[in-house]
Amino acid sequence: MTGTAVGGLNIAMKVPTHQYEAVVAFYRDILKLPELEGGSDVSFAYGPNRLWIDNVPQMSQAELWLELVTPDFDEAAATLEAAGVTRNDGIEPLPNSESFRGGWVFNPAGIVHLLKQSKV
């Protein structure tokens, strides 16, 4: 990409319901990571990052979702498309506002990344 893309601060762990409470307890009670306020989901300080633990009933196993930020979403999306990177904005709703520019892309191993426009 000619524009810069960098790792974002948010990491989302999508966890099936049958494992959710144990996973939250692991980070809260065993690792004793600081729990962060804000949002309807549980999140923890994970070094300089925010680790979100999302309860996703339809999942059968946990997944890790990462964030990338770029100053020009349209340019980055076009570059990724030209490189054959898979995009699927239907996997989870995105904010519907004029101030949000972003989409869901996958690395070759199927790891989900939120690519969003932000000041870098």
FILOKE-268474 format. One record per residue: residue number from 1; residue in three letters; x, y, z of N, C-alpha, C, O in turn. Coordinates in steps of 0.001 Angstrom, whole numbers, always signed. Layout:
! FILOKE-268474
LUMPA|NUM|Ala|X|Y|Z|X|Y|Z|X|Y|Z|X|Y|Z .
...
This chain:
! FILOKE-268474
LUMPA|1|Met|+837|-1164|+0|+0|+0|+0|+887|+1234|+0|+1889|+1279|+714 .
LUMPA|2|Thr|+539|+2202|-769|+1303|+3432|-730|+982|+4205|+537|+1839|+4921|+1055 .
LUMPA|3|Gly|-249|+4072|+1051|-587|+4672|+2336|-103|+3763|+3450|+55|+2558|+3255 .
LUMPA|4|Thr|+126|+4331|+4595|+601|+3563|+5740|-567|+2868|+6422|-1619|+3472|+6632 .
LUMPA|5|Ala|-386|+1618|+6763|-1341|+909|+7608|-559|+397|+8808|+522|-172|+8660 .
LUMPA|6|Val|-1107|+602|+9984|-443|+155|+11200|-1420|-638|+12047|-2636|-524|+11893 .
LUMPA|7|Gly|-871|-1437|+12939|-1718|-2188|+13853|-2492|-1247|+14747|-1939|-285|+15280 .
LUMPA|8|Gly|-3770|-1526|+14909|-4615|-722|+15782|-4520|-1180|+17225|-3852|-2167|+17534 .
LUMPA|9|Leu|-5182|-468|+18088|-5120|-752|+19518|-6085|-1835|+19964|-5949|-2358|+21070 .
LUMPA|10|Asn|-7067|-2188|+19122|-8102|-3130|+19530|-7820|-4546|+19041|-7467|-4768|+17883 .
LUMPA|11|Ile|-7987|-5496|+19959|-7918|-6923|+19655|-9239|-7507|+20143|-9628|-7289|+21290 .
LUMPA|12|Ala|-9923|-8239|+19285|-11201|-8838|+19678|-11063|-10354|+19700|-10684|-10967|+18702 .
LUMPA|13|Met|-11374|-10951|+20843|-11413|-12399|+20952|-12880|-12801|+20930|-13631|-12492|+21855 .
LUMPA|14|Lys|-13278|-13487|+19879|-14652|-13955|+19722|-14726|-15339|+20347|-14043|-16260|+19898 .
LUMPA|15|Val|-15553|-15495|+21382|-15563|-16713|+22189|-16966|-17309|+22209|-17940|-16585|+22417 .
LUMPA|16|Pro|-17086|-18635|+21992|-18400|-19263|+22088|-18957|-19170|+23511|-18206|-19125|+24485 .
LUMPA|17|Thr|-20269|-19142|+23607|-20944|-18979|+24895|-20489|-20002|+25927|-20320|-19663|+27098 .
LUMPA|18|His|-20288|-21243|+25510|-19933|-22284|+26494|-18532|-22095|+27075|-18183|-22772|+28042 .
LUMPA|19|Gln|-17727|-21204|+26520|-16388|-20934|+27042|-16236|-19508|+27580|-15218|-19173|+28184 .
LUMPA|20|Tyr|-17237|-18688|+27361|-17116|-17254|+27627|-16750|-16937|+29080|-15756|-16251|+29320 .
LUMPA|21|Glu|-17519|-17413|+30041|-17275|-17086|+31453|-15879|-17537|+31898|-15206|-16820|+32639 .
LUMPA|22|Ala|-15444|-18708|+31456|-14117|-19204|+31836|-13013|-18331|+31234|-11991|-18086|+31876 .
LUMPA|23|Val|-13222|-17867|+30003|-12223|-17014|+29363|-12140|-15663|+30079|-11046|-15164|+30342 .
LUMPA|24|Val|-13292|-15076|+30392|-13299|-13804|+31123|-12617|-13992|+32482|-11808|-13155|+32883 .
LUMPA|25|Ala|-12928|-15061|+33184|-12309|-15326|+34489|-10798|-15501|+34365|-10057|-15080|+35253 .
LUMPA|26|Phe|-10336|-16109|+33290|-8900|-16282|+33070|-8192|-14928|+33057|-7195|-14737|+33754 .
LUMPA|27|Tyr|-8710|-13992|+32265|-8069|-12677|+32167|-8295|-11820|+33412|-7405|-11070|+33814 .
LUMPA|28|Arg|-9479|-11924|+34027|-9808|-11105|+35197|-9212|-11667|+36482|-8570|-10936|+37236 .
LUMPA|29|Asp|-9417|-12959|+36742|-9097|-13537|+38041|-7738|-14215|+38118|-7105|-14216|+39174 .
LUMPA|30|Ile|-7288|-14786|+37021|-5996|-15487|+37037|-4874|-14559|+36612|-3897|-14397|+37344 .
LUMPA|31|Leu|-4995|-13938|+35430|-3958|-13004|+34980|-4069|-11647|+35660|-3101|-10889|+35713 .
LUMPA|32|Lys|-5263|-11345|+36181|-5532|-10084|+36864|-5252|-8858|+35998|-4708|-7859|+36471 .
LUMPA|33|Leu|-5632|-8949|+34721|-5510|-7792|+33842|-6547|-6746|+34258|-7651|-7103|+34667 .
LUMPA|34|Pro|-6207|-5473|+34159|-7176|-4435|+34522|-8371|-4448|+33552|-8203|-4399|+32333 .
LUMPA|35|Glu|-9577|-4514|+34130|-10777|-4464|+33303|-11069|-3009|+32971|-11006|-2141|+33842 .
LUMPA|36|Leu|-11390|-2746|+31703|-11624|-1387|+31241|-13109|-1086|+31175|-13918|-1959|+30861 .
LUMPA|37|Glu|-13456|+141|+31471|-14843|+607|+31397|-15142|+1044|+29972|-14237|+1346|+29194 .
LUMPA|38|Gly|-16414|+1070|+29648|-16833|+1567|+28339|-17187|+435|+27412|-16452|-547|+27299 .
LUMPA|39|Gly|-18293|+573|+26762|-18743|-472|+25853|-19598|-1478|+26590|-19573|-1550|+27819 .
LUMPA|40|Ser|-20349|-2249|+25840|-21244|-3237|+26444|-20560|-4581|+26640|-21088|-5445|+27341 .
LUMPA|41|Asp|-19391|-4772|+26031|-18652|-6025|+26171|-17530|-5871|+27186|-17133|-4756|+27522 .
LUMPA|42|Val|-17030|-6984|+27664|-15921|-6978|+28612|-14628|-6736|+27849|-14399|-7320|+26790 .
LUMPA|43|Ser|-13773|-5858|+28405|-12464|-5638|+27795|-11426|-5406|+28879|-11735|-4976|+29990 .
LUMPA|44|Phe|-10184|-5706|+28519|-9065|-5606|+29448|-7919|-4836|+28823|-7747|-4834|+27605 .
LUMPA|45|Ala|-7128|-4175|+29680|-5877|-3575|+29222|-4925|-4727|+28928|-4697|-5587|+29779 .
LUMPA|46|Tyr|-4379|-4739|+27739|-3466|-5793|+27291|-2224|-5078|+26776|-2053|-4891|+25571 .
LUMPA|47|Gly|-1349|-4675|+27718|-242|-3804|+27356|-843|-2502|+26852|-1745|-1963|+27492 .
LUMPA|48|Pro|-370|-1979|+25723|-935|-748|+25187|-2248|-980|+24425|-2858|-31|+23933 .
LUMPA|49|Asn|-2669|-2219|+24331|-3859|-2571|+23552|-5066|-2788|+24447|-4956|-2879|+25670 .
LUMPA|50|Arg|-6223|-2867|+23800|-7473|-3208|+24484|-7930|-4554|+23947|-8178|-4700|+22750 .
LUMPA|51|Leu|-8040|-5534|+24828|-8482|-6878|+24470|-9965|-7003|+24805|-10358|-6998|+25971 .
LUMPA|52|Trp|-10778|-7116|+23754|-12221|-7293|+23915|-12527|-8784|+23948|-12001|-9546|+23137 .
LUMPA|53|Ile|-13374|-9201|+24879|-13839|-10590|+24938|-15321|-10557|+24559|-16160|-10105|+25338 .
LUMPA|54|Asp|-15628|-11036|+23365|-16989|-10986|+22836|-17651|-12354|+22943|-17095|-13359|+22501 .
LUMPA|55|Asn|-18843|-12383|+23534|-19636|-13602|+23649|-20395|-13791|+22338|-21275|-12996|+22010 .
LUMPA|56|Val|-20054|-14856|+21577|-20653|-15086|+20266|-21273|-16487|+20249|-20581|-17470|+19984 .
LUMPA|57|Pro|-22585|-16576|+20535|-23237|-17876|+20668|-23112|-18783|+19451|-23061|-20002|+19613 .
LUMPA|58|Gln|-23061|-18236|+18243|-23049|-19076|+17045|-21679|-19654|+16711|-21553|-20414|+15750 .
LUMPA|59|Met|-20651|-19311|+17482|-19310|-19834|+17193|-19082|-21155|+17911|-19627|-21390|+18990 .
LUMPA|60|Ser|-18270|-22017|+17301|-17933|-23292|+17920|-16553|-23276|+18552|-16245|-24116|+19397 .
LUMPA|61|Gln|-15718|-22323|+18147|-14385|-22192|+18745|-13989|-20723|+18718|-14523|-19933|+17940 .
LUMPA|62|Ala|-13049|-20376|+19575|-12635|-18977|+19685|-11834|-18546|+18460|-11151|-19349|+17824 .
LUMPA|63|Glu|-11938|-17255|+18149|-11169|-16635|+17074|-10588|-15331|+17596|-11139|-14718|+18511 .
LUMPA|64|Leu|-9484|-14915|+17016|-8877|-13649|+17345|-9021|-12713|+16161|-8666|-13083|+15042 .
LUMPA|65|Trp|-9527|-11524|+16376|-9727|-10536|+15322|-8840|-9341|+15633|-8783|-8885|+16775 .
LUMPA|66|Leu|-8148|-8833|+14617|-7198|-7740|+14783|-7659|-6485|+14063|-8562|-6535|+13228 .
LUMPA|67|Glu|-7038|-5363|+14386|-7396|-4086|+13793|-6190|-3481|+13074|-5069|-3508|+13583 .
LUMPA|68|Leu|-6440|-2937|+11883|-5451|-2165|+11137|-6042|-785|+10893|-7237|-649|+10629 .
LUMPA|69|Val|-5197|+242|+10983|-5670|+1588|+10687|-4842|+2178|+9555|-3648|+1904|+9428 .
LUMPA|70|Thr|-5494|+2985|+8742|-4862|+3601|+7580|-5394|+5020|+7426|-6540|+5284|+7790 .
LUMPA|71|Pro|-4591|+5938|+6898|-5104|+7290|+6687|-6034|+7397|+5472|-6759|+8383|+5337 .
LUMPA|72|Asp|-6021|+6388|+4584|-6860|+6432|+3379|-7461|+5052|+3138|-6842|+4193|+2510 .
LUMPA|73|Phe|-8680|+4853|+3648|-9314|+3539|+3540|-9513|+3110|+2096|-9228|+1963|+1750 .
LUMPA|74|Asp|-9996|+4007|+1248|-10281|+3636|-135|-9026|+3160|-858|-9067|+2172|-1591 .
LUMPA|75|Glu|-7920|+3853|-656|-6654|+3448|-1276|-6192|+2093|-738|-5791|+1217|-1505 .
LUMPA|76|Ala|-6253|+1930|+572|-5822|+666|+1174|-6701|-491|+705|-6193|-1566|+389 .
LUMPA|77|Ala|-8022|-275|+657|-8938|-1330|+219|-8672|-1710|-1228|-8702|-2892|-1571 .
LUMPA|78|Ala|-8412|-725|-2083|-8128|-1005|-3499|-6826|-1779|-3638|-6738|-2699|-4452 .
LUMPA|79|Thr|-5821|-1422|-2861|-4535|-2122|-2905|-4700|-3575|-2466|-4151|-4484|-3090 .
LUMPA|80|Leu|-5457|-3789|-1393|-5684|-5151|-911|-6481|-5966|-1922|-6178|-7136|-2157 .
LUMPA|81|Glu|-7494|-5354|-2518|-8296|-6043|-3536|-7416|-6457|-4717|-7533|-7575|-5217 .
LUMPA|82|Ala|-6540|-5557|-5161|-5648|-5865|-6283|-4686|-6999|-5936|-4224|-7719|-6821 .
LUMPA|83|Ala|-4388|-7154|-4656|-3493|-8229|-4208|-4237|-9534|-3960|-3627|-10531|-3575 .
LUMPA|84|Gly|-5564|-9534|-4178|-6343|-10757|-4000|-6770|-11029|-2575|-7171|-12150|-2260 .
LUMPA|85|Val|-6695|-10027|-1695|-7089|-10214|-302|-8615|-10306|-219|-9327|-9502|-821 .
LUMPA|86|Thr|-9103|-11286|+528|-10535|-11504|+698|-11130|-10441|+1606|-10574|-10122|+2657 .
LUMPA|87|Arg|-12273|-9893|+1186|-13011|-8926|+1991|-14432|-9433|+2147|-15027|-9945|+1199 .
LUMPA|88|Asn|-14980|-9284|+3367|-16357|-9700|+3631|-16931|-8817|+4730|-16765|-9099|+5916 .
LUMPA|89|Asp|-17600|-7758|+4330|-18170|-6832|+5304|-19428|-7373|+5966|-19982|-6723|+6854 .
LUMPA|90|Gly|-19890|-8544|+5554|-21090|-9119|+6136|-20858|-9938|+7388|-21823|-10410|+7989 .
LUMPA|91|Ile|-19613|-10126|+7806|-19378|-11014|+8947|-19792|-10409|+10275|-20109|-11136|+11217 .
LUMPA|92|Glu|-19793|-9074|+10361|-20260|-8383|+11560|-20616|-6961|+11151|-19877|-6334|+10391 .
LUMPA|93|Pro|-21735|-6444|+11644|-22137|-5092|+11247|-21063|-4059|+11570|-20396|-4132|+12602 .
LUMPA|94|Leu|-20914|-3101|+10668|-19988|-1986|+10856|-20799|-729|+11141|-21965|-641|+10755 .
LUMPA|95|Pro|-20186|+249|+11820|-20921|+1497|+12074|-21433|+2101|+10771|-20715|+2135|+9772 .
LUMPA|96|Asn|-22659|+2568|+10783|-23255|+3181|+9606|-23286|+4690|+9823|-24313|+5265|+10186 .
LUMPA|97|Ser|-22131|+5317|+9589|-22051|+6763|+9753|-21088|+7323|+8720|-20222|+6616|+8204 .
LUMPA|98|Glu|-21255|+8588|+8433|-20376|+9225|+7456|-18953|+9366|+7978|-18022|+9523|+7188 .
LUMPA|99|Ser|-18770|+9313|+9291|-17431|+9477|+9860|-16640|+8160|+9905|-15442|+8169|+10189 .
LUMPA|100|Phe|-17302|+7034|+9629|-16605|+5743|+9670|-16363|+5231|+8257|-17283|+5170|+7443 .
LUMPA|101|Arg|-15121|+4865|+7975|-14734|+4216|+6717|-13971|+2966|+7096|-12897|+3060|+7692 .
LUMPA|102|Gly|-14499|+1794|+6765|-13802|+574|+7124|-14426|-648|+6507|-15500|-578|+5909 .
LUMPA|103|Gly|-13747|-1774|+6655|-14233|-3034|+6143|-13469|-4194|+6768|-12410|-4009|+7367 .
LUMPA|104|Trp|-14018|-5374|+6621|-13407|-6594|+7159|-12608|-7292|+6066|-13124|-7524|+4973 .
LUMPA|105|Val|-11354|-7629|+6354|-10501|-8372|+5427|-9890|-9550|+6172|-9866|-9580|+7403 .
LUMPA|106|Phe|-9394|-10524|+5405|-8832|-11747|+5991|-7401|-11936|+5520|-7089|-11686|+4356 .
LUMPA|107|Asn|-6526|-12380|+6424|-5190|-12761|+5976|-5276|-14152|+5345|-6337|-14774|+5414 .
LUMPA|108|Pro|-4204|-14668|+4732|-4280|-15973|+4059|-4675|-17137|+4967|-5141|-18164|+4475 .
LUMPA|109|Ala|-4496|-16998|+6291|-4880|-18064|+7216|-6310|-17890|+7722|-6775|-18678|+8545 .
LUMPA|110|Gly|-7012|-16861|+7236|-8401|-16653|+7626|-8589|-15799|+8868|-9705|-15714|+9381 .
LUMPA|111|Ile|-7528|-15158|+9373|-7663|-14292|+10540|-8315|-12984|+10094|-7883|-12361|+9124 .
LUMPA|112|Val|-9355|-12580|+10811|-10120|-11389|+10473|-9373|-10135|+10931|-8811|-10086|+12025 .
LUMPA|113|His|-9384|-9129|+10064|-8820|-7816|+10388|-9852|-6749|+10051|-10434|-6758|+8967 .
LUMPA|114|Leu|-10075|-5827|+10987|-10860|-4644|+10685|-9894|-3613|+10142|-9006|-3147|+10856 .
LUMPA|115|Leu|-10065|-3254|+8876|-9272|-2189|+8263|-10124|-939|+8317|-11209|-889|+7737 .
LUMPA|116|Lys|-9626|+81|+9020|-10439|+1288|+9159|-9586|+2533|+8973|-8385|+2548|+9242 .
LUMPA|117|Gln|-10249|+3559|+8509|-9569|+4838|+8309|-9470|+5567|+9629|-10447|+5684|+10368 .
LUMPA|118|Ser|-8283|+6053|+9913|-8034|+6793|+11132|-6774|+7612|+10944|-6001|+7363|+10020 .
LUMPA|119|Lys|-6568|+8559|+11791|-5309|+9283|+11758|-4215|+8356|+12232|-4337|+7751|+13297 .
LUMPA|120|Val|-3138|+8229|+11458|-2028|+7345|+11825|-853|+8178|+12232|+196|+7636|+12582 .
